[in-house]
Amino acid sequence: MGCFYFLASFLFTSCLVLGAEPPTKYVLKGTGESLKPAFSGQPNSILWKHNGNKVVEFDSREEQVYGAYKNRITLDWISAELEITGLKFEDRGLYEVEVDINNMLHLSEFKLEVIDKVAMPTISCEINKDGGSDVSEVRATLLCSADPNPPESMMKFEWRARGKSQPGHKFNISLGDERDNEEYRCSVSNPVSSETATFTAKDCYHDNSSVAVAVSLTVVGLIVLVLIIFFCKKRQKACFAKGQQDDEEKQTEGSDKKKAQGGETSPLLGQRLNNTMSPNHPDSMVKEDTELLLEKVNVKKMIREINRRAGQEPVGDPEQPEVVTLFSYQVTSMRR
């Protein structure tokens, strides 16, 4: 009978949970949030899940924390309340808790959305002068923008001026003269934060003049840059041509000096060559004959020394007169 009541209670609770949309909690990134189920009694066991994955489990004696939630959560063993700190974008999603009280299972669900705070908006102005020559008819469009932070779909823009509000990024206004001090406010918000910027109507003229000045300065800068590049290239070519001309002049001067030095030494060299190669001065032939004669004399001396030591030294050398005669002839030719 107890099992029947337990099963009926479980099915009834499950139908209620499945039929109802879990409440959504919006939390600022980096902060903390508490999820507390509604029940009464002392839990025998508690199990929290995030997108189907275990977060923490309590079995009436001890608890176990899973995954990236270690050192980031606190579980109340009496109320089953789960406190999460340092929330990240990855922590968004569906949280489920199963609480067992006296063999009765209680289920609760929470949907958590972690978002970042909005950035400070900026306001720009675009003047439309199609209204004619009348200054009071000058129309302008104010544009409000902010850096997108996830999720972008939750960002809302709203304009406020003269006690009225208008949603959206754009806001059309009528401009007065350059002393128009009418103020317009743009607010950007999401479920956890809000930022507001203020714009004065006369700033439309300053914005447009600033844009014109910036464009003019950019064009002038480009022109100056082109001129600098042009003159630099032109000057580089002139310097290159001048350097090449200087190199050619240096080469020419070096060649002239070499020719002059060659002209001074060549007569002496030519004279020496002529004297050497002349038939009246056969110095080259004399040198060769002298070397042959000296080699023969050295050989003779070696033979004589060998014979003397062997006790066979001849009384006279039949070839010595010829050698002496030839040597005398060579010396006489050299003297001539």
VENRAUR-V622791 format. One record per backbone hydrogen bond with DSSP energy under -1.0 kcal/mol. CO is the residue of the C=O (numbers start at 1). NH is the residue of the N-H. Records with the same first field share a line. If there is no record, write none. Layout:
BEGIN
CO=NH + NH
END
This chain:
BEGIN
1=5
2=6
3=7
4=8
5=9
6=10
7=11
8=12
9=13
10=14
11=15
12=16
13=17
14=18
15=19
16=20
23=111
25=113
27=115
28=31
31=87
33=84
35=82
45=100
46=58
47=98
48=55
49=96
50=53
53=50
55=66
56=48
57=64
58=46
62=59
64=57
66=69
67=70
69=72
72=85
74=83
76=80
81=76
82=35
83=74
84=33
87=30
88=91
89=92
93=112
94=51
95=110
96=49
97=108
98=47
99=106
100=44
104=101
106=99
108=97
110=95
111=25
112=93
113=27
115=29
122=145
124=143
126=141
128=139
134=137
135=138
138=175
139=128
140=173
141=126
142=171
143=124
145=122
150=116
151=154
152=155
156=189
157=168
158=187
159=166
160=185
161=164
164=161
166=159
169=144
171=142
173=140
177=180
180=202
182=201
184=199
185=160
186=197
187=158
188=195
189=156
193=190
195=188
197=186
199=184
200=203
201=204
202=206
203=207
204=208
205=209
206=210
207=211
208=212
209=213
210=214
211=215
212=216
213=217
214=218
215=219
216=220
217=221
218=222
219=223
220=224
221=225
222=226
223=227
224=228
225=229
226=230
227=231
228=232
229=233
230=234
231=235
232=236
233=237
234=238
235=239
236=240
237=241
238=242
239=243
240=244
241=245
242=246
243=247
244=248
245=249
246=250
247=251
248=252
249=253
250=254
251=255
252=256
253=257
254=258
255=259
256=260
257=261
258=262
259=263
260=264
261=265
262=266
265=269
266=270
267=271
268=272
269=273
270=274
271=275
272=276
273=277
274=278
278=281
281=283
282=286
283=287
284=288
285=289
286=290
287=291
288=292
289=293
290=294
291=295
292=296
293=297
294=298
295=299
296=300
297=301
298=302
299=303
300=304
301=305
302=306
303=307
304=308
305=309
306=310
307=312
308=311
317=320
319=323
320=324
321=325
322=326
323=327
324=328
325=329
326=330
327=331
328=332
329=333
330=334
331=335
332=336
END
